[in-house]
Amino acid sequence: MINFSYCLDAEGNLVRISIGEHAKALIPGGVELITTAADLEYPLPWTKSVADAVNEIRFVPYPQVIGTVAAAVHETRKLPESPFLFVPPATGEAPEQDVMDLIALYDDLPADAKGRGEIEAALAEVGIQQIPLLKRFVPEMYEGKVKSVPSAIVRQGWISHTKIYRKAQVR
């Protein structure tokens, strides 16, 4: 039985899936960022491409992929796309209320305050990061009224491997 697959996250990054691990993650089984979207767009000779990932899955005999997330890749020759960003699994944890308190404090500080960097670092230690501005509106991670492409983040959003703590407010 195959124990891996690949997908593309909301930003277009190539993510390795470990079948059977991290079932409650936003990207179930997501364990490793293999290639960034920028590297996929402008690859170097050693860059693992989407085609390489599909071929790696298709190399596994079909009976070994039946009933797994890799079966769809094997059949369609296309990688699934997740509506979420890949965030690596974290080893540390923090109580949800502490995380929400830090996020509220982050919002209260001026944009150039030293404390903002310290809050970002503290949240990063437990696997929580900011939701970046993407080239398209992703309702799973953004809120706001956007007529076409989001142009700015009004209020920062926060995401971990398993949860969106707050959607990013965009315009």
Chimera marker file (.cmm) of the C-alpha trace (Angstrom):
<marker_set name="trace">
<marker id="1" x="0.000" y="0.000" z="0.000" r="1" g="1" b="0" radius="0.5"/>
<marker id="2" x="1.308" y="3.450" z="-0.899" r="1" g="1" b="0" radius="0.5"/>
<marker id="3" x="2.061" y="5.696" z="2.090" r="1" g="1" b="0" radius="0.5"/>
<marker id="4" x="2.612" y="9.054" z="0.372" r="1" g="1" b="0" radius="0.5"/>
<marker id="5" x="1.045" y="11.473" z="-2.059" r="1" g="1" b="0" radius="0.5"/>
<marker id="6" x="1.315" y="15.140" z="-3.005" r="1" g="1" b="0" radius="0.5"/>
<marker id="7" x="-0.967" y="18.150" z="-3.275" r="1" g="1" b="0" radius="0.5"/>
<marker id="8" x="-0.773" y="21.856" z="-3.992" r="1" g="1" b="0" radius="0.5"/>
<marker id="9" x="-1.649" y="24.256" z="-1.196" r="1" g="1" b="0" radius="0.5"/>
<marker id="10" x="-3.550" y="27.548" z="-1.597" r="1" g="1" b="0" radius="0.5"/>
<marker id="11" x="-0.353" y="29.382" z="-2.514" r="1" g="1" b="0" radius="0.5"/>
<marker id="12" x="0.587" y="26.789" z="-5.150" r="1" g="1" b="0" radius="0.5"/>
<marker id="13" x="3.354" y="25.119" z="-3.116" r="1" g="1" b="0" radius="0.5"/>
<marker id="14" x="4.023" y="21.405" z="-3.647" r="1" g="1" b="0" radius="0.5"/>
<marker id="15" x="3.332" y="19.568" z="-0.375" r="1" g="1" b="0" radius="0.5"/>
<marker id="16" x="4.173" y="15.965" z="0.499" r="1" g="1" b="0" radius="0.5"/>
<marker id="17" x="1.339" y="14.002" z="2.089" r="1" g="1" b="0" radius="0.5"/>
<marker id="18" x="2.028" y="11.132" z="4.457" r="1" g="1" b="0" radius="0.5"/>
<marker id="19" x="-1.077" y="8.972" z="4.199" r="1" g="1" b="0" radius="0.5"/>
<marker id="20" x="-2.477" y="8.114" z="7.611" r="1" g="1" b="0" radius="0.5"/>
<marker id="21" x="-0.690" y="10.891" z="9.524" r="1" g="1" b="0" radius="0.5"/>
<marker id="22" x="-2.162" y="14.155" z="10.818" r="1" g="1" b="0" radius="0.5"/>
<marker id="23" x="-5.739" y="13.291" z="9.852" r="1" g="1" b="0" radius="0.5"/>
<marker id="24" x="-7.109" y="16.412" z="11.596" r="1" g="1" b="0" radius="0.5"/>
<marker id="25" x="-4.747" y="18.828" z="9.852" r="1" g="1" b="0" radius="0.5"/>
<marker id="26" x="-6.065" y="21.497" z="7.474" r="1" g="1" b="0" radius="0.5"/>
<marker id="27" x="-4.163" y="19.595" z="4.777" r="1" g="1" b="0" radius="0.5"/>
<marker id="28" x="-4.678" y="16.014" z="6.012" r="1" g="1" b="0" radius="0.5"/>
<marker id="29" x="-1.372" y="14.178" z="6.016" r="1" g="1" b="0" radius="0.5"/>
<marker id="30" x="0.615" y="17.277" z="5.049" r="1" g="1" b="0" radius="0.5"/>
<marker id="31" x="4.128" y="16.812" z="6.409" r="1" g="1" b="0" radius="0.5"/>
<marker id="32" x="6.624" y="18.646" z="4.219" r="1" g="1" b="0" radius="0.5"/>
<marker id="33" x="6.894" y="21.571" z="1.830" r="1" g="1" b="0" radius="0.5"/>
<marker id="34" x="8.713" y="20.096" z="-1.162" r="1" g="1" b="0" radius="0.5"/>
<marker id="35" x="8.790" y="22.988" z="-3.652" r="1" g="1" b="0" radius="0.5"/>
<marker id="36" x="7.609" y="26.573" z="-3.293" r="1" g="1" b="0" radius="0.5"/>
<marker id="37" x="5.213" y="28.104" z="-5.804" r="1" g="1" b="0" radius="0.5"/>
<marker id="38" x="7.969" y="30.477" z="-6.952" r="1" g="1" b="0" radius="0.5"/>
<marker id="39" x="10.325" y="27.563" z="-7.606" r="1" g="1" b="0" radius="0.5"/>
<marker id="40" x="7.594" y="25.724" z="-9.507" r="1" g="1" b="0" radius="0.5"/>
<marker id="41" x="7.070" y="28.799" z="-11.672" r="1" g="1" b="0" radius="0.5"/>
<marker id="42" x="10.796" y="29.301" z="-12.316" r="1" g="1" b="0" radius="0.5"/>
<marker id="43" x="12.349" y="25.880" z="-11.684" r="1" g="1" b="0" radius="0.5"/>
<marker id="44" x="16.000" y="25.038" z="-11.363" r="1" g="1" b="0" radius="0.5"/>
<marker id="45" x="17.254" y="21.724" z="-12.809" r="1" g="1" b="0" radius="0.5"/>
<marker id="46" x="16.982" y="19.984" z="-9.419" r="1" g="1" b="0" radius="0.5"/>
<marker id="47" x="13.537" y="21.339" z="-8.534" r="1" g="1" b="0" radius="0.5"/>
<marker id="48" x="10.886" y="18.680" z="-7.943" r="1" g="1" b="0" radius="0.5"/>
<marker id="49" x="8.056" y="19.667" z="-10.273" r="1" g="1" b="0" radius="0.5"/>
<marker id="50" x="4.371" y="18.798" z="-10.251" r="1" g="1" b="0" radius="0.5"/>
<marker id="51" x="5.031" y="16.407" z="-13.141" r="1" g="1" b="0" radius="0.5"/>
<marker id="52" x="7.786" y="14.698" z="-11.104" r="1" g="1" b="0" radius="0.5"/>
<marker id="53" x="5.392" y="14.264" z="-8.173" r="1" g="1" b="0" radius="0.5"/>
<marker id="54" x="2.651" y="12.839" z="-10.399" r="1" g="1" b="0" radius="0.5"/>
<marker id="55" x="5.138" y="10.462" z="-12.042" r="1" g="1" b="0" radius="0.5"/>
<marker id="56" x="6.395" y="9.305" z="-8.637" r="1" g="1" b="0" radius="0.5"/>
<marker id="57" x="2.837" y="8.377" z="-7.657" r="1" g="1" b="0" radius="0.5"/>
<marker id="58" x="2.101" y="6.798" z="-11.030" r="1" g="1" b="0" radius="0.5"/>
<marker id="59" x="5.239" y="4.655" z="-10.694" r="1" g="1" b="0" radius="0.5"/>
<marker id="60" x="3.504" y="2.783" z="-7.863" r="1" g="1" b="0" radius="0.5"/>
<marker id="61" x="1.364" y="-0.073" z="-9.261" r="1" g="1" b="0" radius="0.5"/>
<marker id="62" x="-2.320" y="0.841" z="-9.361" r="1" g="1" b="0" radius="0.5"/>
<marker id="63" x="-3.458" y="-1.926" z="-6.975" r="1" g="1" b="0" radius="0.5"/>
<marker id="64" x="-1.220" y="-0.325" z="-4.319" r="1" g="1" b="0" radius="0.5"/>
<marker id="65" x="-2.971" y="3.071" z="-4.557" r="1" g="1" b="0" radius="0.5"/>
<marker id="66" x="-6.619" y="1.962" z="-4.629" r="1" g="1" b="0" radius="0.5"/>
<marker id="67" x="-8.515" y="3.457" z="-1.698" r="1" g="1" b="0" radius="0.5"/>
<marker id="68" x="-5.960" y="6.179" z="-0.947" r="1" g="1" b="0" radius="0.5"/>
<marker id="69" x="-5.746" y="9.880" z="-1.778" r="1" g="1" b="0" radius="0.5"/>
<marker id="70" x="-3.080" y="8.931" z="-4.315" r="1" g="1" b="0" radius="0.5"/>
<marker id="71" x="-5.654" y="7.011" z="-6.391" r="1" g="1" b="0" radius="0.5"/>
<marker id="72" x="-7.132" y="10.213" z="-7.834" r="1" g="1" b="0" radius="0.5"/>
<marker id="73" x="-3.658" y="11.415" z="-8.824" r="1" g="1" b="0" radius="0.5"/>
<marker id="74" x="-2.932" y="8.041" z="-10.392" r="1" g="1" b="0" radius="0.5"/>
<marker id="75" x="-6.138" y="8.198" z="-12.439" r="1" g="1" b="0" radius="0.5"/>
<marker id="76" x="-6.293" y="11.891" z="-13.426" r="1" g="1" b="0" radius="0.5"/>
<marker id="77" x="-2.578" y="12.746" z="-13.520" r="1" g="1" b="0" radius="0.5"/>
<marker id="78" x="-3.409" y="15.922" z="-11.602" r="1" g="1" b="0" radius="0.5"/>
<marker id="79" x="-2.584" y="16.871" z="-8.038" r="1" g="1" b="0" radius="0.5"/>
<marker id="80" x="-5.415" y="17.920" z="-5.733" r="1" g="1" b="0" radius="0.5"/>
<marker id="81" x="-5.430" y="21.561" z="-4.624" r="1" g="1" b="0" radius="0.5"/>
<marker id="82" x="-6.075" y="22.464" z="-1.015" r="1" g="1" b="0" radius="0.5"/>
<marker id="83" x="-7.871" y="25.699" z="-0.081" r="1" g="1" b="0" radius="0.5"/>
<marker id="84" x="-5.437" y="26.070" z="2.845" r="1" g="1" b="0" radius="0.5"/>
<marker id="85" x="-1.796" y="27.018" z="3.223" r="1" g="1" b="0" radius="0.5"/>
<marker id="86" x="0.649" y="24.379" z="4.338" r="1" g="1" b="0" radius="0.5"/>
<marker id="87" x="1.958" y="24.974" z="7.832" r="1" g="1" b="0" radius="0.5"/>
<marker id="88" x="4.425" y="22.354" z="9.103" r="1" g="1" b="0" radius="0.5"/>
<marker id="89" x="3.336" y="20.291" z="12.097" r="1" g="1" b="0" radius="0.5"/>
<marker id="90" x="4.583" y="21.824" z="15.347" r="1" g="1" b="0" radius="0.5"/>
<marker id="91" x="6.074" y="20.052" z="18.315" r="1" g="1" b="0" radius="0.5"/>
<marker id="92" x="4.945" y="22.658" z="20.852" r="1" g="1" b="0" radius="0.5"/>
<marker id="93" x="1.462" y="23.632" z="21.956" r="1" g="1" b="0" radius="0.5"/>
<marker id="94" x="-0.166" y="26.642" z="23.540" r="1" g="1" b="0" radius="0.5"/>
<marker id="95" x="-3.594" y="27.018" z="25.141" r="1" g="1" b="0" radius="0.5"/>
<marker id="96" x="-6.049" y="28.527" z="22.665" r="1" g="1" b="0" radius="0.5"/>
<marker id="97" x="-6.905" y="31.402" z="24.997" r="1" g="1" b="0" radius="0.5"/>
<marker id="98" x="-3.209" y="32.356" z="25.253" r="1" g="1" b="0" radius="0.5"/>
<marker id="99" x="-2.955" y="32.346" z="21.454" r="1" g="1" b="0" radius="0.5"/>
<marker id="100" x="-6.047" y="34.523" z="21.095" r="1" g="1" b="0" radius="0.5"/>
<marker id="101" x="-4.704" y="36.922" z="23.755" r="1" g="1" b="0" radius="0.5"/>
<marker id="102" x="-1.408" y="37.253" z="21.864" r="1" g="1" b="0" radius="0.5"/>
<marker id="103" x="-3.263" y="37.878" z="18.602" r="1" g="1" b="0" radius="0.5"/>
<marker id="104" x="-5.370" y="40.590" z="20.267" r="1" g="1" b="0" radius="0.5"/>
<marker id="105" x="-2.225" y="42.166" z="21.736" r="1" g="1" b="0" radius="0.5"/>
<marker id="106" x="-0.572" y="42.046" z="18.291" r="1" g="1" b="0" radius="0.5"/>
<marker id="107" x="-3.528" y="43.995" z="16.862" r="1" g="1" b="0" radius="0.5"/>
<marker id="108" x="-3.281" y="46.632" z="19.600" r="1" g="1" b="0" radius="0.5"/>
<marker id="109" x="0.415" y="47.367" z="19.008" r="1" g="1" b="0" radius="0.5"/>
<marker id="110" x="1.552" y="49.955" z="16.436" r="1" g="1" b="0" radius="0.5"/>
<marker id="111" x="2.833" y="48.503" z="13.153" r="1" g="1" b="0" radius="0.5"/>
<marker id="112" x="6.454" y="49.400" z="13.950" r="1" g="1" b="0" radius="0.5"/>
<marker id="113" x="6.434" y="48.177" z="17.575" r="1" g="1" b="0" radius="0.5"/>
<marker id="114" x="9.218" y="45.807" z="18.641" r="1" g="1" b="0" radius="0.5"/>
<marker id="115" x="6.666" y="43.691" z="20.505" r="1" g="1" b="0" radius="0.5"/>
<marker id="116" x="5.005" y="42.615" z="17.265" r="1" g="1" b="0" radius="0.5"/>
<marker id="117" x="8.118" y="40.708" z="16.227" r="1" g="1" b="0" radius="0.5"/>
<marker id="118" x="8.282" y="39.053" z="19.633" r="1" g="1" b="0" radius="0.5"/>
<marker id="119" x="4.641" y="37.982" z="19.366" r="1" g="1" b="0" radius="0.5"/>
<marker id="120" x="5.246" y="36.585" z="15.866" r="1" g="1" b="0" radius="0.5"/>
<marker id="121" x="8.253" y="34.633" z="17.206" r="1" g="1" b="0" radius="0.5"/>
<marker id="122" x="6.286" y="33.289" z="20.186" r="1" g="1" b="0" radius="0.5"/>
<marker id="123" x="3.448" y="32.131" z="17.945" r="1" g="1" b="0" radius="0.5"/>
<marker id="124" x="5.907" y="30.630" z="15.434" r="1" g="1" b="0" radius="0.5"/>
<marker id="125" x="7.397" y="28.498" z="18.227" r="1" g="1" b="0" radius="0.5"/>
<marker id="126" x="4.055" y="26.716" z="18.558" r="1" g="1" b="0" radius="0.5"/>
<marker id="127" x="3.500" y="26.499" z="14.790" r="1" g="1" b="0" radius="0.5"/>
<marker id="128" x="1.224" y="29.495" z="14.233" r="1" g="1" b="0" radius="0.5"/>
<marker id="129" x="1.961" y="31.904" z="11.403" r="1" g="1" b="0" radius="0.5"/>
<marker id="130" x="0.353" y="34.811" z="9.600" r="1" g="1" b="0" radius="0.5"/>
<marker id="131" x="-1.846" y="34.207" z="6.579" r="1" g="1" b="0" radius="0.5"/>
<marker id="132" x="-0.141" y="35.934" z="3.639" r="1" g="1" b="0" radius="0.5"/>
<marker id="133" x="-1.821" y="37.912" z="0.881" r="1" g="1" b="0" radius="0.5"/>
<marker id="134" x="-2.431" y="35.525" z="-2.008" r="1" g="1" b="0" radius="0.5"/>
<marker id="135" x="-3.149" y="36.247" z="-5.661" r="1" g="1" b="0" radius="0.5"/>
<marker id="136" x="-6.758" y="35.117" z="-5.269" r="1" g="1" b="0" radius="0.5"/>
<marker id="137" x="-9.546" y="35.353" z="-2.703" r="1" g="1" b="0" radius="0.5"/>
<marker id="138" x="-9.704" y="32.164" z="-0.632" r="1" g="1" b="0" radius="0.5"/>
<marker id="139" x="-12.913" y="32.160" z="1.455" r="1" g="1" b="0" radius="0.5"/>
<marker id="140" x="-11.520" y="29.498" z="3.802" r="1" g="1" b="0" radius="0.5"/>
<marker id="141" x="-8.788" y="31.929" z="4.926" r="1" g="1" b="0" radius="0.5"/>
<marker id="142" x="-10.073" y="35.409" z="4.038" r="1" g="1" b="0" radius="0.5"/>
<marker id="143" x="-13.069" y="37.528" z="4.859" r="1" g="1" b="0" radius="0.5"/>
<marker id="144" x="-14.126" y="40.761" z="3.249" r="1" g="1" b="0" radius="0.5"/>
<marker id="145" x="-15.741" y="42.070" z="0.102" r="1" g="1" b="0" radius="0.5"/>
<marker id="146" x="-13.318" y="41.695" z="-2.759" r="1" g="1" b="0" radius="0.5"/>
<marker id="147" x="-14.387" y="42.532" z="-6.299" r="1" g="1" b="0" radius="0.5"/>
<marker id="148" x="-11.433" y="40.820" z="-7.963" r="1" g="1" b="0" radius="0.5"/>
<marker id="149" x="-7.994" y="40.092" z="-6.506" r="1" g="1" b="0" radius="0.5"/>
<marker id="150" x="-7.285" y="40.980" z="-2.856" r="1" g="1" b="0" radius="0.5"/>
<marker id="151" x="-4.994" y="44.009" z="-2.764" r="1" g="1" b="0" radius="0.5"/>
<marker id="152" x="-4.208" y="44.400" z="0.929" r="1" g="1" b="0" radius="0.5"/>
<marker id="153" x="-4.606" y="42.792" z="4.324" r="1" g="1" b="0" radius="0.5"/>
<marker id="154" x="-6.612" y="45.045" z="6.637" r="1" g="1" b="0" radius="0.5"/>
<marker id="155" x="-6.404" y="42.775" z="9.687" r="1" g="1" b="0" radius="0.5"/>
<marker id="156" x="-3.884" y="39.953" z="9.936" r="1" g="1" b="0" radius="0.5"/>
<marker id="157" x="-5.094" y="36.340" z="9.952" r="1" g="1" b="0" radius="0.5"/>
<marker id="158" x="-3.395" y="33.475" z="11.788" r="1" g="1" b="0" radius="0.5"/>
<marker id="159" x="-3.132" y="29.790" z="10.848" r="1" g="1" b="0" radius="0.5"/>
<marker id="160" x="-1.555" y="26.625" z="12.232" r="1" g="1" b="0" radius="0.5"/>
<marker id="161" x="-1.220" y="23.080" z="10.934" r="1" g="1" b="0" radius="0.5"/>
<marker id="162" x="-4.636" y="22.164" z="12.301" r="1" g="1" b="0" radius="0.5"/>
<marker id="163" x="-6.620" y="25.367" z="12.704" r="1" g="1" b="0" radius="0.5"/>
<marker id="164" x="-7.361" y="28.833" z="11.427" r="1" g="1" b="0" radius="0.5"/>
<marker id="165" x="-7.308" y="31.018" z="14.517" r="1" g="1" b="0" radius="0.5"/>
<marker id="166" x="-8.585" y="34.039" z="12.642" r="1" g="1" b="0" radius="0.5"/>
<marker id="167" x="-9.285" y="34.713" z="8.977" r="1" g="1" b="0" radius="0.5"/>
<marker id="168" x="-7.407" y="37.588" z="7.382" r="1" g="1" b="0" radius="0.5"/>
<marker id="169" x="-9.526" y="40.653" z="6.628" r="1" g="1" b="0" radius="0.5"/>
<marker id="170" x="-8.751" y="41.721" z="3.036" r="1" g="1" b="0" radius="0.5"/>
<marker id="171" x="-9.860" y="44.412" z="0.625" r="1" g="1" b="0" radius="0.5"/>
<link id1="1" id2="2" r="1" g="1" b="0" radius="0.2"/>
<link id1="2" id2="3" r="1" g="1" b="0" radius="0.2"/>
<link id1="3" id2="4" r="1" g="1" b="0" radius="0.2"/>
<link id1="4" id2="5" r="1" g="1" b="0" radius="0.2"/>
<link id1="5" id2="6" r="1" g="1" b="0" radius="0.2"/>
<link id1="6" id2="7" r="1" g="1" b="0" radius="0.2"/>
<link id1="7" id2="8" r="1" g="1" b="0" radius="0.2"/>
<link id1="8" id2="9" r="1" g="1" b="0" radius="0.2"/>
<link id1="9" id2="10" r="1" g="1" b="0" radius="0.2"/>
<link id1="10" id2="11" r="1" g="1" b="0" radius="0.2"/>
<link id1="11" id2="12" r="1" g="1" b="0" radius="0.2"/>
<link id1="12" id2="13" r="1" g="1" b="0" radius="0.2"/>
<link id1="13" id2="14" r="1" g="1" b="0" radius="0.2"/>
<link id1="14" id2="15" r="1" g="1" b="0" radius="0.2"/>
<link id1="15" id2="16" r="1" g="1" b="0" radius="0.2"/>
<link id1="16" id2="17" r="1" g="1" b="0" radius="0.2"/>
<link id1="17" id2="18" r="1" g="1" b="0" radius="0.2"/>
<link id1="18" id2="19" r="1" g="1" b="0" radius="0.2"/>
<link id1="19" id2="20" r="1" g="1" b="0" radius="0.2"/>
<link id1="20" id2="21" r="1" g="1" b="0" radius="0.2"/>
<link id1="21" id2="22" r="1" g="1" b="0" radius="0.2"/>
<link id1="22" id2="23" r="1" g="1" b="0" radius="0.2"/>
<link id1="23" id2="24" r="1" g="1" b="0" radius="0.2"/>
<link id1="24" id2="25" r="1" g="1" b="0" radius="0.2"/>
<link id1="25" id2="26" r="1" g="1" b="0" radius="0.2"/>
<link id1="26" id2="27" r="1" g="1" b="0" radius="0.2"/>
<link id1="27" id2="28" r="1" g="1" b="0" radius="0.2"/>
<link id1="28" id2="29" r="1" g="1" b="0" radius="0.2"/>
<link id1="29" id2="30" r="1" g="1" b="0" radius="0.2"/>
<link id1="30" id2="31" r="1" g="1" b="0" radius="0.2"/>
<link id1="31" id2="32" r="1" g="1" b="0" radius="0.2"/>
<link id1="32" id2="33" r="1" g="1" b="0" radius="0.2"/>
<link id1="33" id2="34" r="1" g="1" b="0" radius="0.2"/>
<link id1="34" id2="35" r="1" g="1" b="0" radius="0.2"/>
<link id1="35" id2="36" r="1" g="1" b="0" radius="0.2"/>
<link id1="36" id2="37" r="1" g="1" b="0" radius="0.2"/>
<link id1="37" id2="38" r="1" g="1" b="0" radius="0.2"/>
<link id1="38" id2="39" r="1" g="1" b="0" radius="0.2"/>
<link id1="39" id2="40" r="1" g="1" b="0" radius="0.2"/>
<link id1="40" id2="41" r="1" g="1" b="0" radius="0.2"/>
<link id1="41" id2="42" r="1" g="1" b="0" radius="0.2"/>
<link id1="42" id2="43" r="1" g="1" b="0" radius="0.2"/>
<link id1="43" id2="44" r="1" g="1" b="0" radius="0.2"/>
<link id1="44" id2="45" r="1" g="1" b="0" radius="0.2"/>
<link id1="45" id2="46" r="1" g="1" b="0" radius="0.2"/>
<link id1="46" id2="47" r="1" g="1" b="0" radius="0.2"/>
<link id1="47" id2="48" r="1" g="1" b="0" radius="0.2"/>
<link id1="48" id2="49" r="1" g="1" b="0" radius="0.2"/>
<link id1="49" id2="50" r="1" g="1" b="0" radius="0.2"/>
<link id1="50" id2="51" r="1" g="1" b="0" radius="0.2"/>
<link id1="51" id2="52" r="1" g="1" b="0" radius="0.2"/>
<link id1="52" id2="53" r="1" g="1" b="0" radius="0.2"/>
<link id1="53" id2="54" r="1" g="1" b="0" radius="0.2"/>
<link id1="54" id2="55" r="1" g="1" b="0" radius="0.2"/>
<link id1="55" id2="56" r="1" g="1" b="0" radius="0.2"/>
<link id1="56" id2="57" r="1" g="1" b="0" radius="0.2"/>
<link id1="57" id2="58" r="1" g="1" b="0" radius="0.2"/>
<link id1="58" id2="59" r="1" g="1" b="0" radius="0.2"/>
<link id1="59" id2="60" r="1" g="1" b="0" radius="0.2"/>
<link id1="60" id2="61" r="1" g="1" b="0" radius="0.2"/>
<link id1="61" id2="62" r="1" g="1" b="0" radius="0.2"/>
<link id1="62" id2="63" r="1" g="1" b="0" radius="0.2"/>
<link id1="63" id2="64" r="1" g="1" b="0" radius="0.2"/>
<link id1="64" id2="65" r="1" g="1" b="0" radius="0.2"/>
<link id1="65" id2="66" r="1" g="1" b="0" radius="0.2"/>
<link id1="66" id2="67" r="1" g="1" b="0" radius="0.2"/>
<link id1="67" id2="68" r="1" g="1" b="0" radius="0.2"/>
<link id1="68" id2="69" r="1" g="1" b="0" radius="0.2"/>
<link id1="69" id2="70" r="1" g="1" b="0" radius="0.2"/>
<link id1="70" id2="71" r="1" g="1" b="0" radius="0.2"/>
<link id1="71" id2="72" r="1" g="1" b="0" radius="0.2"/>
<link id1="72" id2="73" r="1" g="1" b="0" radius="0.2"/>
<link id1="73" id2="74" r="1" g="1" b="0" radius="0.2"/>
<link id1="74" id2="75" r="1" g="1" b="0" radius="0.2"/>
<link id1="75" id2="76" r="1" g="1" b="0" radius="0.2"/>
<link id1="76" id2="77" r="1" g="1" b="0" radius="0.2"/>
<link id1="77" id2="78" r="1" g="1" b="0" radius="0.2"/>
<link id1="78" id2="79" r="1" g="1" b="0" radius="0.2"/>
<link id1="79" id2="80" r="1" g="1" b="0" radius="0.2"/>
<link id1="80" id2="81" r="1" g="1" b="0" radius="0.2"/>
<link id1="81" id2="82" r="1" g="1" b="0" radius="0.2"/>
<link id1="82" id2="83" r="1" g="1" b="0" radius="0.2"/>
<link id1="83" id2="84" r="1" g="1" b="0" radius="0.2"/>
<link id1="84" id2="85" r="1" g="1" b="0" radius="0.2"/>
<link id1="85" id2="86" r="1" g="1" b="0" radius="0.2"/>
<link id1="86" id2="87" r="1" g="1" b="0" radius="0.2"/>
<link id1="87" id2="88" r="1" g="1" b="0" radius="0.2"/>
<link id1="88" id2="89" r="1" g="1" b="0" radius="0.2"/>
<link id1="89" id2="90" r="1" g="1" b="0" radius="0.2"/>
<link id1="90" id2="91" r="1" g="1" b="0" radius="0.2"/>
<link id1="91" id2="92" r="1" g="1" b="0" radius="0.2"/>
<link id1="92" id2="93" r="1" g="1" b="0" radius="0.2"/>
<link id1="93" id2="94" r="1" g="1" b="0" radius="0.2"/>
<link id1="94" id2="95" r="1" g="1" b="0" radius="0.2"/>
<link id1="95" id2="96" r="1" g="1" b="0" radius="0.2"/>
<link id1="96" id2="97" r="1" g="1" b="0" radius="0.2"/>
<link id1="97" id2="98" r="1" g="1" b="0" radius="0.2"/>
<link id1="98" id2="99" r="1" g="1" b="0" radius="0.2"/>
<link id1="99" id2="100" r="1" g="1" b="0" radius="0.2"/>
<link id1="100" id2="101" r="1" g="1" b="0" radius="0.2"/>
<link id1="101" id2="102" r="1" g="1" b="0" radius="0.2"/>
<link id1="102" id2="103" r="1" g="1" b="0" radius="0.2"/>
<link id1="103" id2="104" r="1" g="1" b="0" radius="0.2"/>
<link id1="104" id2="105" r="1" g="1" b="0" radius="0.2"/>
<link id1="105" id2="106" r="1" g="1" b="0" radius="0.2"/>
<link id1="106" id2="107" r="1" g="1" b="0" radius="0.2"/>
<link id1="107" id2="108" r="1" g="1" b="0" radius="0.2"/>
<link id1="108" id2="109" r="1" g="1" b="0" radius="0.2"/>
<link id1="109" id2="110" r="1" g="1" b="0" radius="0.2"/>
<link id1="110" id2="111" r="1" g="1" b="0" radius="0.2"/>
<link id1="111" id2="112" r="1" g="1" b="0" radius="0.2"/>
<link id1="112" id2="113" r="1" g="1" b="0" radius="0.2"/>
<link id1="113" id2="114" r="1" g="1" b="0" radius="0.2"/>
<link id1="114" id2="115" r="1" g="1" b="0" radius="0.2"/>
<link id1="115" id2="116" r="1" g="1" b="0" radius="0.2"/>
<link id1="116" id2="117" r="1" g="1" b="0" radius="0.2"/>
<link id1="117" id2="118" r="1" g="1" b="0" radius="0.2"/>
<link id1="118" id2="119" r="1" g="1" b="0" radius="0.2"/>
<link id1="119" id2="120" r="1" g="1" b="0" radius="0.2"/>
<link id1="120" id2="121" r="1" g="1" b="0" radius="0.2"/>
<link id1="121" id2="122" r="1" g="1" b="0" radius="0.2"/>
<link id1="122" id2="123" r="1" g="1" b="0" radius="0.2"/>
<link id1="123" id2="124" r="1" g="1" b="0" radius="0.2"/>
<link id1="124" id2="125" r="1" g="1" b="0" radius="0.2"/>
<link id1="125" id2="126" r="1" g="1" b="0" radius="0.2"/>
<link id1="126" id2="127" r="1" g="1" b="0" radius="0.2"/>
<link id1="127" id2="128" r="1" g="1" b="0" radius="0.2"/>
<link id1="128" id2="129" r="1" g="1" b="0" radius="0.2"/>
<link id1="129" id2="130" r="1" g="1" b="0" radius="0.2"/>
<link id1="130" id2="131" r="1" g="1" b="0" radius="0.2"/>
<link id1="131" id2="132" r="1" g="1" b="0" radius="0.2"/>
<link id1="132" id2="133" r="1" g="1" b="0" radius="0.2"/>
<link id1="133" id2="134" r="1" g="1" b="0" radius="0.2"/>
<link id1="134" id2="135" r="1" g="1" b="0" radius="0.2"/>
<link id1="135" id2="136" r="1" g="1" b="0" radius="0.2"/>
<link id1="136" id2="137" r="1" g="1" b="0" radius="0.2"/>
<link id1="137" id2="138" r="1" g="1" b="0" radius="0.2"/>
<link id1="138" id2="139" r="1" g="1" b="0" radius="0.2"/>
<link id1="139" id2="140" r="1" g="1" b="0" radius="0.2"/>
<link id1="140" id2="141" r="1" g="1" b="0" radius="0.2"/>
<link id1="141" id2="142" r="1" g="1" b="0" radius="0.2"/>
<link id1="142" id2="143" r="1" g="1" b="0" radius="0.2"/>
<link id1="143" id2="144" r="1" g="1" b="0" radius="0.2"/>
<link id1="144" id2="145" r="1" g="1" b="0" radius="0.2"/>
<link id1="145" id2="146" r="1" g="1" b="0" radius="0.2"/>
<link id1="146" id2="147" r="1" g="1" b="0" radius="0.2"/>
<link id1="147" id2="148" r="1" g="1" b="0" radius="0.2"/>
<link id1="148" id2="149" r="1" g="1" b="0" radius="0.2"/>
<link id1="149" id2="150" r="1" g="1" b="0" radius="0.2"/>
<link id1="150" id2="151" r="1" g="1" b="0" radius="0.2"/>
<link id1="151" id2="152" r="1" g="1" b="0" radius="0.2"/>
<link id1="152" id2="153" r="1" g="1" b="0" radius="0.2"/>
<link id1="153" id2="154" r="1" g="1" b="0" radius="0.2"/>
<link id1="154" id2="155" r="1" g="1" b="0" radius="0.2"/>
<link id1="155" id2="156" r="1" g="1" b="0" radius="0.2"/>
<link id1="156" id2="157" r="1" g="1" b="0" radius="0.2"/>
<link id1="157" id2="158" r="1" g="1" b="0" radius="0.2"/>
<link id1="158" id2="159" r="1" g="1" b="0" radius="0.2"/>
<link id1="159" id2="160" r="1" g="1" b="0" radius="0.2"/>
<link id1="160" id2="161" r="1" g="1" b="0" radius="0.2"/>
<link id1="161" id2="162" r="1" g="1" b="0" radius="0.2"/>
<link id1="162" id2="163" r="1" g="1" b="0" radius="0.2"/>
<link id1="163" id2="164" r="1" g="1" b="0" radius="0.2"/>
<link id1="164" id2="165" r="1" g="1" b="0" radius="0.2"/>
<link id1="165" id2="166" r="1" g="1" b="0" radius="0.2"/>
<link id1="166" id2="167" r="1" g="1" b="0" radius="0.2"/>
<link id1="167" id2="168" r="1" g="1" b="0" radius="0.2"/>
<link id1="168" id2="169" r="1" g="1" b="0" radius="0.2"/>
<link id1="169" id2="170" r="1" g="1" b="0" radius="0.2"/>
<link id1="170" id2="171" r="1" g="1" b="0" radius="0.2"/>
</marker_set>
